């Protein structure tokens, strides 16, 4: 095993938990878990720590808000309260509004199923990014977060290593080109490697 491969293996052992896993999402190519990843992405798209965003996602899901139908049907105050329980402060009210608007958009345009967004993009990663940015609060960084995590179930997104992951890789002496980074681990482990690099970069 090369030095780079050994470093990648160590990263997976020590930090290889995806942000979806931290939020309690068993990510599959199904409508509900994909929507839950979208919720997590929105929560991460503010100036707030990733662990608080994950805790906020868990509180929303614990409150039963696991689908766009449930999210749009919930009272705005219920969303605010769930975010508050996770100490997702300063942005709780605007985020509660964005969650409702995002659920409405998903239901109206893609009938509640992000796989329809994927089909509309027709294998074009840039188009997936563009469509994701139509959701409230989700900009380029948020679209990167979603694709970084979703590449495990949407292989056409591979390899997805955003700027933070690539910078961390370079600091560790790993290649910072996405294709060379991806060659260090099996395809299904790419989301965990990307998450590990981001975590190490934040430490």
Secondary structure, 3 states (H helix, E strand, C coil): CCHHHHHHHHHHHHHCCCHHHHCCCCCCCCHHHHHHHHHHHHHHCCCCCHHHHHHHHHHHHHCCCCCHHHHHHCCHHHHHHHHHHCCCCCCHHHHHHHHHHHHHHHHHHHCCCHHHHHHHHCCCHHHHHHHHCCCCCCCHHHHHHHHHHHCCCCHHHCCCCCHHHHHHHHHCCCCCCHHHHHCCCCHHHHHHHHHHHHHHHHC
